[in-house]
């Protein structure tokens, strides 16, 4: 019995539904975080911090902070990955804003928001990775380092997250940062345990 570790060749309709489901999950996770005043890691966490500090909308900030990473993604991962990542980030930016009036979660406990975010966004990121996409920024770098060095993407992102949370202590109450760390830990553990080179390879 042979084992084929190459990327499955999805049809355009399979890619479309996969990316739609994954970005919807990620957007729901971001919506939960904002409702509880929490952050996460990566460029999404940076966008949330900027949004809280400036009053600008998360969707616009998230879209803008990811723009510099697409050229790097194009050079190192190819046009398809860069374009799909741009589409995914744009979709999450729009969906996170659009679902706010339709999914009221005001008053959600930070522990519940952090836990649910970690699960739904972690699964969403796995879906994006399987369809050769990402949510830009740090996840692009993490995937490249995983492919080049064999270091799992989840652990790379966790290191960045810890640095971002240290900065967040100057902007947010300490308890919000701690609950945010719980969500990031759950998310990155899901990715680290389920996105493995020997199970599924992203080229």
N, C-alpha and C positions, 0 to 999 in steps of 0.2 A: 504494500500500500504506500503510495507516495503522498507527500504533503506539499501543496502548492501555496507558497507564501506571497505570491504576487498580488497586486491590487485587483480586485474584481472590476471588470469593465461595466460600469452601470450605464444603462440607457439614459437619455436626457430626461425622460419622465421619472425614472428612479432617482436620479440626482435631484430633480426638482422637488419631489415629495420628501426626500431625505433631508434636504436643506431647509425646507419649509417647517418640517416637524422640529428639527434641531434648533432652528432660530427662534421658533415659538417658545420652546422650553427655556432657552437662554433668556429671552425677553421677559418671561414670567419670573424667572429668578431675579432679574434686575428690578422688576416691579416690586417684588417682595422686599428686597433690600432697601429700596428708597422709602417704602412705607414705614419701615422700622428705623430709618436713619442710620443704616449700616453701610459698610463699604465692602469691597472685595479686592482681590489682587489684580495684577495685570493692568492693561490700559483702561479696563472698565473701572477698576478701583481708582485710578488716577482721575478718570472722568467724573466719577462720583464726588471725589474730594473737591475738584474744581467747581462742580455744580453746586455743592453745599456752600462753598466759600463765596462764590460769585453770584449765585441766584440764577445762573444760566441753565437752560434745559439740558438734562442729561443726554438726550439723543443727539443733539447738535455737537456737544463737547466730545462725546464718545466717537462720533464720526470724524471729527477734526483731529483728535490726538492720534488716530490710527493712520492718517494719510502718509506720514513719512515712511511707514514700514512696508508699503506695497511695492515700492521699487526694489527694496531688499528682497522681498519675497519673490518677486518676478525673477531676479537674477539668480537666486539660490534654489528656488523650488519650482520655477517655471510659470508660464503665463496662466495655465489653468488654475493652479493653486492661488495665485495672486488675484485673479478675477473672481473666483469663488469666494475668497476671503473678503474682498470688497463688497460683494453682493450680500454676504452673511452679516457683516458689520452694519451695512446700510439697513438690512431687514430688521436686525435687533434694535437699532436706533429708532426706527419708525414704529415697530411693534410695541416697544416698551412705553412709548408715549401714547400710542393709540389705545392700549388696553387699560390705561389708568382709570378712565371713567366707567369702564365696563366690568372691572374686577376690583371692587372696593375691598380693601384689606386694612383700612384704618384701625388702629388699636391693636394690631397683631403684636404678640409678644416677641421681643428680639430673638429669644431662643428658638421659637417656631420659625421665624423668618429666616434665621441663619441656617437651620437644619434643612428646611424645605429648599432654600436656595442652593445649598451644597448638592443636594440630590438631583433636583431638576436641571440645574445648570451643568453639573458634572455629566449627566446622561446626554444633555444637549451637545456638549463639547465632544463627547465620544462620537456622536452622530456626525458632527462636522468633520472630525478627523477621518472617519470612515469614507466620507465623500470628498476627501482631498481638499478640505477647507479648514478655516479657523476663525477665531474672532480677532484676528490681527495682533499687532504688537508683540507682547511677551510670548504668547502662544506660538507665534511664527518662529521666533528665536528658539523656543523650547523644542519645537519639532525638529528644527534643523540640527540642534545639538544632539537630540536623541538619535537622529539618523547618522550623524557623523561620529559621535563618541559613545553611543550606547547608553547614555544616561537618560533615565525615564523622564518624560516631559513634565509629569506631575511634580517631581522633586525639584526640578529647575524652577518651575513657577512658584513653588513654595518658598524658595530662597528669596525671590524677588518680593513676594508678598510680605514676608517678615520685615523687609526694609521699608516697604510702603506703609505698613501699620505703625512703624516707629514714627514716621512723619505724621501720620494721622492723629497721633496723640496730641499734637499741637492744635488740631482743628476740632476734634470730636471728644466727647466725654470718654473716660477710660473704659467704662462698662460697655459702651457701644463698640469700641475697638476690640474688646475681648470677645464679644458675641460675633463680631465680624470675623475674627480669627477662627472661631469654631466653624463658620460656614466655609471659609477658605480651606480649612483642614479637611473637611468632609469632601469638598469638591476635588481637591488635589489627590486625596487618597483614592477616590473612585477612578480618577484618570490613571494614577500610578499602578493600580492593581488590575486595570482592565485594558489599557492601551499599551501592549507589549510587542516588541519587535518579533518575538518568537510565535506570537499568536496572529499578528496582523501588521503588515509592513506598509508604511507610508513612504513613498519615494519622492 
